[in-house]
């Protein structure tokens, strides 16, 4: 329900579909029609030229006047000959061949056009699929505001008299409208997927669509518009012009023939006679109507009228096509300008959210409602922007039904606004409003007043602790966990689930959603923790994506990936392994609207050009919400120096620091071997020294180790 951009995990570009277009039904039919006409042409050519004819006859004759035996006789005969057409007969044969050749050319035009139309129709449905995918992602991000506690927050404010009933119903109706739109987006997506499968005659599972770059169209372009019906008309015109210029003997059919024949001699031979007669003949044959002059005149007039009709139709159709192309081009150019307006409107809506957020820190009254109104305005602007972008893409495709190349400048149209960038304000709003629905207090200022709205992004507070929890059942078995977490200042849990738990939760998410609701009531954030490094491998990556898909309807506050490349076996190494790690994160970001954090070894941040890759730059480009640096060391000055250096270089990235209480690590890597005062003092010093707008706090590895540590090290 909350999938962002696809129902499956595989990325498929347009180019991957082109190879299957020859299997489209329209193309297969056009191929069959071409083969049929080509066979007809060969048959017509076989009829041209010499013709073999013959016959066998027999008859009985008797003269009433002759009394002699020869007056009665049996007359069998056999004839065999060759006939060669002349004049009008030859022209008829040639015209039949010419007509068949023209029809072959017409079917070739139709076949090529069928392939072109299939390509363009494929692109149009790919665009529709991409659009539905992107709209669903925005829709899911918006609807998650409701499940994230917004409705509860609005209800409480209405009961407190802080929200007008009309505004309350308006906000709820916006969610209902989004729910209805989700059905439409899903239907559009399914329809586009079915059409893609039909066009390629293959089975296509849901995938992630990528929009290609479009050619830039200038302000005053000049195009040579070509259409198949114009080519067909021109082929027919050329054929009629050839017929009119070459035929001179209409109405006069003639041929020359040569015949040999033979039969028994006359009179009727006796039974013992061997007499046999034979002969031969050469003849010139013709036939024509009596009104030959009138016939030929009217026949030529008919050809001229038919030719004129085709030429007029060609001119008329060309004018219509030019007008249609001009209208489509004008709409495309208008839409290009509309997209500029939509981008400006989107920026304005984004800025409105930022301004409303800043007012939340300083003013009372209806500022929260104004903030939510700004969110609604942004959501509508984002939807309309995607619609405009999709319509422009489809018009670009329709323009290529008239011309094969739209530009020879090599320039590309404006780049699209990425999904992560579009959905980010909605995700940030959900995080803030979800927190407000729990605390109902004013937000803590996370940065200096000069900071922009990006400071409201996913930001675990640096005042408390986050813990890795690798066993969900251990929390369920501890009813005192909420009390213990408050005592230990734990305000965030990274919760891991085993395979059995994932299956159970996917089929019935209600129990864990109740657990998450209880956590929210205790001021606790719960994020899904997935920690198998084998998911970095391309062949294993689908398992990770399927897990996220199964759990997408669970109200986790985020997703944390502990899939360190260094923990992976030597199946991949060096730069290839690091690229696979980054690709896995990218694929995850495209399918979920949860904030995504990662755990990573400090070497990839301190040495930013690992294997020629700037890892922080890649993570920033992917809009990763949190980077947990797993710097397991008791050398605090070294940790602070390294982490502050990275934080200063990348102020737009949020960093947390993971420390270990694991007893199986050495004394230089884990605080498990130190007394509790040493641990508490070290954590406070790290928190104080790393305090910055982009520091997300401390993460302890892990809750189970912390429990054992407290048990073994009582105060």
N, C-alpha and C positions, 0 to 999 in steps of 0.2 A: 504493500500500500504506500510505503514511503520511499520506494525506489526513485532515484533522481532522474536518470537519463535513459534507462533501458531495463528490460526485463531479463535479459541474458547478460553475459559478461564479455562476449567476444566483440572486438572492434572490427568493423567491416567498412572499407572505403568503397566509393562508387566503382573504382577500377576493378574490384573483385567481382562485380556483377556482370561486367561487359562480356566476359568470356562465355556466358550462358545465354546471350541474347539470341543466338541462332536457333534456340529451341523454343522461342516464342511462337504461339499459335499463328499469329498473323504472318510471321516470317516463313514458317513452314508452309502455310497455304500459298503464299506468293511464290515460293520455290516450286511447289507442285504445279501451279498455273503456268509458270515459265517453262517447265519441262513439257507440259501438255502442248503449249504453243510451238515449242521448238520441234516436237515430233510432228505437229501438223505442217510446219514449214518443210520438213524433210519429205513428208508425204506429197505435198504439192510439187516439190522439185522432182520427185520420182515420176509424176504424171506428165512432165514436160517432154516434148520431142516425139520420137517415133512411137507408133502404136501398132501392136500386133493384133490382127483380126483373122478370123477364119470361120468355116462353117461346114457342116455335113448335111446333105439332103438326099432324099430318095422319093421316087414317084412312079406311078404306073400309068401308062398311056395305051390307048387303043383307038385306032381310026375306024369310024363306022363304014367307010367306003372300001377299005382294003380288006380283001379276003385272005391275003397271004399271011404267013406267020409273022413277017416283019412288021405288019400293021399293029401288032400288040407287043409292047416291050416294057420292061422294068428299068427306070432311069435313076440310079444312084450317082451322087457326085460329091466331091470333097474340094474345098477351096481354102487357101492360106495366103495371107497378104500382109503388107506393111503400109501404114498410113502416116504421113507427116503433115502436121498442121501448117497452114499458111494464113496470111492476112489476119482477119479478125480472130480466127481460131487460135493462132499463135499469140496474139495480144491478150486474149482471155487467159491463156495459161500463164503468161508472164505477169498479168495483173493479179492472179490468184497467189502467185509466189510473192509478189511485192506486198500484197495485203497481209500475207502470213508473216513476212519478215518485219513489217511494221508492227504487227501485233506482238511479235517476239520482243521488239524494242520497247513497246509499251509495258510488257510484263517485266522486263529488266528494270525499267523506271520504277514500276510499282514495288519490285523486290527491294531495290536500293532504298526507296522511300519507306518501305515497311521496316527495314533495319534502322533507318534514321529515326522514324517515329517510335519504334520500340526503345531505342536508346533514350530519346527525349522523355518518353512516358515513364521509363525506368527512373530517370533523374527526377521527374516530377513527383513520383511516389516516394523516392528516397528523401526528397526535400520534405514531403508531408510527414514521413516517419521521423525525420530529424526534428521537425517543428513540434510534433506531438510529444516527442521525447523531452525536448527542452521545456515546453509548456507544462508537462507533468512534473518536471523537477521543480519549477517555480511554484506550481500548485501545491506540491507536497510540502515544500518549505513553508508556504503560507499556512496550510492546514495544520501543520505541526505546532503552530502558535496556539491553536485551540487545545491540542492535547498537552501542550507544555504548561498549562495552567492559566492561560489568558482568560478563558471563560470563567474560571473560578475567581480570578482577580476582579473581573468586571462585575460578577455577581456580588462579591463582597462590597465593592465600592457603591453599587446601586443600593444595597441594603443600608449602607452607612449614609446614604443621602448625598454622596459625592458625584453620582452619575445620573443624568436624566434617563427616564425610562425610554424615551425616543432614541437617545444615543445608544442605550443598551441593546434595543432591538435592531438598530441599524448595524451595530457591530456583529451581532449574531447572524443577521441576514447576509452579511458579507461572507461569512464562513459557509452558510448554506449555498450561496451562489457558487462559491469555489468548489463545494462538493458536487454540485450539478455539472460544473465545467469539467471536473475530473472525469466524469462518465463520457463526456464528449471527446476529451483528449484521448482517453483509452480506446474509444471506438475508432477514432481517426487513426490511431497507431495500429490497431489490429487490421483495419481495412488496408492501410498502406502495406503492411507486412504480407497480407494475402495477395495483393496485386503484384508485389515484388516476386513472390513465389510463383504466381501464374505466369508472369512475363519470362522468368528464367526457367520455368518448368522444373524447379528443384524445390527441395524442402528447406525452408529458411527458418531458423530459430531466432528469437529476439536477440538483438545485437546493439552495439553502440555505434551510432552514425556520426560521421565527421563531415562537416560542411567544407567543400573545396573552395579555393579562391576563384572568384568570378572575374571575367575580363572587364576592364573599365571601358565604358562607352562615352565617347566625346560629345560635346554639345552640338556640333553640326556634322554628324557622320554622313558618309555617302556609301550606300550599299547597293549591290546588284542582287535584287530579290529574285529568288528562284523557287518555283513550286512544281510539284509533279504534274498537276493538271495542265500547267503551261507547257511542260515538256511533252506531255502526251498529245496535246493539241498541235504543237509544232511538228511532231512526228507524223501526225495524220495530214497536216497541211503539206509537208514535204512529199508525202506519198501521192497525194492528189495532184500536186503540181507536176510530178514526174509522169503520172498517168496522162494528164492533160497534154503534156508536151511531147509524149512519145506515141500515143495511140492515134492512128490515122484511118483505120479500117473498121470502125465500129459498125456492127450490123451485117458484115459480110463474112460469113464463115466459109472456109475453104480448106481443102487439103489435096495432096497428091498421093496416089496409092499405086501399089504394084501387087498383082494377084497371080497366083498359079493355081490351076485346078486340074482335076482329072476324074475319069469314070470309065465304065465299060463302053465299048464301041457300039455304035448304032448302025444297022439294026441289031436287035437283041441277039447276042451270040448264042451259039449252041453250047451245050454242056461241055463239049470237047474243044471249044474254041479258046484261044489265048488272046484275042483281040482286046486292046485297051486304048481308050482315047485320053488325050491330055491337051493342055493349052495354057495360055497366060495372057495378062492384060495390064496395061498401065493407063491410069485415068486421072483427070483433074476434076474435082468435084467442088461445088460451091452451092450455097443457098443464101438468100437474102430476102427481106420483105419487099413487096412491090413499092411501098413508099419509102425507099431507102434514103432519099435526100431529106425528107421530113424527119425520119428516124434519127439520122446522124446529126442534124441540126439540133433537135431537141435533146439528144444525148449529150452533146457538147454544152448546151445551155444548162443541163442538169449538173454536169461536173463543175461548171463555172459557179453556179449558185451554191453548190455544196462547199466548194472551196471558199467562196466569199463568206458563207455562214461560219465556217471554222475560223477564218481570219478575224471576223467581227467578234466572235466568242473569245478568241485569244486576246484581242485588245481589251474587251470588256473585263475579262477575268484578271488581266494584268493590272488594270486600273483598280479593281476591287482589292486585289492583293496589296498593291501599293498603299491604298487607303487604310487597309487593315493593319499593315505593318507600321505605317505612320502613327496610327492610333495607339497601337501597342507600345511603340517606342516612346510616344508622348507620355503614356501612363507610367512607363518605366522611369523616365526622367523625373516625372512628378513624384513618384514614389521614392526615388533617390533623395529628393529634397525633403520628402516627408520623413525619411529615416534620420536626416540631420536634425529635423525638428524633434523627433522622438528621442534622439540621443540627448539633446539639450533638455528636454522635459524630464528624461530619466535622471540626468545630473541634478536638475532642480529638485526632483523628488528625493534623491539621495541626500542632498544638502539639507532639505527640510527635515529629514529624519535626524541628521546630525544636530541641527539647531534645536529641535524639540528635545533631543536628549540632553543637550547642555542646559536647557531651561528647567529640566527636571531637578537639577542640582541646586537651583537658586530660587525657584518659585513654587508656591502651593497652588491649590485650586484645580483647574481642569487640565493641567499640563500633561498628565498621563493620558487623558483622552485625546488631546491634540497630538501626542506622540503616536498613539495608535492610529489616528486618522491619517497621519503622515505615512505610516506603514501601509495602510490600505491604498493610499494614493500611489505609493511607490510600486506596490504589487500590480495595480492596474496599468501603470505606465510600462512596467517590465513586460507584461503580457502583450500589450499593444505594440511594443517595440519588436518582440519576437514575431508577432503576426505580420508587421510591416516588412521585417527582414525576410520572412518566408515568402510573402507575396512578391517581393522584388526578385528573389531567387527564381520563383516560378515564371515570372514575366521574362526573366533572362533566358529561361529555357524556351519559352514560347517564341521569343525573338529569333532563336536559333532554328525554329521551324521554317523561317523565311531565308535566313542566311547562315552559312556554315561557320563563318568567322565574324565576330562582332568587332574585333579590334586587332590592329597589327602593331600597336604601340608596345605591347608587352606589359602595359600597366594593369594593375589589379584594382578592383573596386574596394571600398572601405572595408577594413577588417571587422569581423563580428566581435561583439562583446561576449566574452566567454561566460559559460554557465556559472563557474565559480564566482566570478565577479558579480554577475546578476543576482545570484542567490545569497551573497554574503550579507547584505543588510538585513534580509529576513532571518538568517541564521543568528546574526548578532542580536536582533530584536528578541528572538525566542529565548536566547540565553539570559538576557536581562529581564524580560517579563516573567520567565519561569522563576527566576530568583525572587522577583518582587512578589509573585503570587505566594511565595513561602514566607518571606520575611515581612512584607508589607511595610518596609521602612525605606527611607531615602537611600539612593545608591551611594556607595562610597566613590569618591573621585579617584579614578585610577591613574590619573596623570595630571600634569600641569595644565593650567587653563589654555595654554597655547596649543595643546595637542588637538588633533582632529578627531573626528568620530571613530577612527579606527581603534582608539583606545578602549572602546566598548566591546571589542571582540572577545571571544572566548578567553577568559582570564581567571584561572583558579587563584583564589586569594593567597597571598604570600604570608598571611598571618597564621594560618593553620598548616596541618600536614595532610598530604595525600599518601595513601598506602596501596601497594599491590596486594590484592587478595586472590590467591590462586585456587581457593576452594570455596565455592558458593555454599556448599552444605555446612561449612564451618561457621558461617554467619547465621544460617538458619538455626543452628544448634546452640546459639548463644543469645538468649533473650536480653542479656545485659550489654549487648554490643553497643547499643545507642548510648547508654550511660558511659561505657568505657571510652567510646570515641569522643564524647564531650570532655571527659577528664583528660584525655591525651591530645585534645585539640585537633582531632581528625575531622576534616570537613569534606573530604573527597575520597572515594574508593574506586580503584581500577579493578573491576571484578571479572575474573576468568570463569568460563564455563567449560565443562567437559563435553564430550560428544553426546553422551546420554542426556545430559541436561539441555543441550541445544535442541535435540530432537523433541524432548518433552515440552520445552518452552515454545518451540515453533508451532506445535499443535494446540497448545493451550497457554497463551501468554498472560492470562489473568492473574495467576499467583505471583509471578515476578513483577507484574505491573503494580500489584498491591504492595509488594515489598519496596518497590521504587517510590510509591506514593508515601509510605511510612518514612522512607529515608528523606524525602523532600520535607515532610512535616517536622523532621528533626534537624532541618538545615543542612542536609547531606546531599552531595552530588554523587551519582553512581554512573560510571562509564564502563562500557563493555571493553574488556581486555582480551585481545587475541595475540597469542605469543608463540606461534610455531614458525621458526625461521625457514622451514622448507617451503613455506608459501611464497618465498621470493622466487623460487624456481618457476619458470613458465608453465611447466606441466602440472605443478601443484597449485598454481595461483587460482584456478577455477574453484578449488575447494574453499578457499578463503572467501571468494566473492559469493559463493552459494550460501555460506554461513551468514554473511551480512544480509543477503536477500531473505533468508529464513527468519532472521531476527529483526527485520526492518519495522515490524509493527509493535516492537517493545519500546517503552518510553525511556530508553537510556539517555543520559545527558550528553553523551559523546562516545567516541570510539578511540581506543588507544591501541596502537600496534607495537608490540615488543618483538620485532622480527629482525634482530641485529644481523647484519651481514657476516660478522665475525663468528657467529654461532653456527653458520651454515657449513655443511660438510664440503669437501673439496671438489664437488661436482662442477661448481663455477668458481672462478678465481679472479682476483684483480678487478680491472675496470668492468669486465662483463658482469661480475657478481654485483657490483655497485649499481650499474645501469639497471639490472633486473630488480634490485631493491627499490630504486626510484620509480621504475615502471609499475611495480606492484602498488605503490602508494598512489600513483596517478590513477590507476584503474579503480582503486577503492574510492578515491575522491569523486570519480565520475558517477558512482552508483549510490551514494548515500548523502543525505543532507545532515547527518550528524557532524558536529565538529570532530576533526580527526587530529589526534596527537600521535607522536612516535617516540620511542626510546632509541637512543643511539649512542655509540661509543664516542668519547670526546675527540678521538684522533681525527674524525671526519669533519670536526668543526675547527679545531686548532690548525690542522693542516688542510686549508680549504680547497686546495687544488689536488685532492687525492685522485691519482690516476688521470689527471687532466680534467677532473670534474669539480666544480665549486658546489659542494653539497648544500651549504646554506642557501646559495642562489637557487638551486633546483627546488629546495623545499619551499622557499618563498614564492617561486613561480607556481607551485602546486597549491599554494594557499594552505599549507599545513598550519593548524591552529596552535599547536604546542610541540616543542622539542624538549624532551626529557633527556638530559645529559647524564648518562650513567657513569659518573666519575667516582669510582669506589676507591677512596684514599682517605687517610687521616691527615694528610698534608694540606691543611686548610689554606695557607697562603698561596700554594701552587694552584689549588682549585679556584680560589677567588680570582687570582690573576688571569688564569686561562679563560674562565667563564665571563668575567667582566670585559675582557678584550673582544670576545665574540659578540657579546651583547651590545657593546659600543659600535661595532662594525655593522651590526644588523639590528637597528632599533625597531624595525617593523616586524621582527620575529619575536615570539614569546618563548622564553627559556625557563625550564624548571631544572632542579638539580636532584638526582636520585642518589641516596646514601644507603649503605647496607648494614643490616643487623644479622646477616647470615653467619651462623656459627661455623660453617664449613669453609669460609674464606680465611685467609691469613690475617694476622694481627695488624698488618699495615693497610688492609683493605676494608675491614669491617669493625664496627663499634661493638660487636657482640662480645669482644674480649675486654671491654673497658667498663668501669662502673657507671651506673646510671647518671650521676652528676656530671661525669665527663661527657657523656653523650648529650645530655640536655644543654650543657654549656656550649658544646661544639655546634649544635643545631642553632642556638640563638646567635652565636657569632656569625655563622654562615648567613643566616637570615638578615642580620644587620648589615653585613658587609656587601651583600649582593642586592640590597634593596634598590629597585629601579622600576620605572614604568613597565618594562618588558621582562621583569622577573616574576615567574608564576609560583614560586614557592618550592618547598622541599617535599620529596617523595621518598618514602621509606620502603625498602625491600626487605621483608614483606610483613604483612600483618601477623601471620603465623610465627615468624621469627621474632617480631616485637613482643608477642604474647609470651613466648618461651623466654625471651630476654628479661622481661619484667618478673617472671616467675623465678628465674634463677638469680636475679639481682635485686632482691627486695631492698627498699630504702631502710 
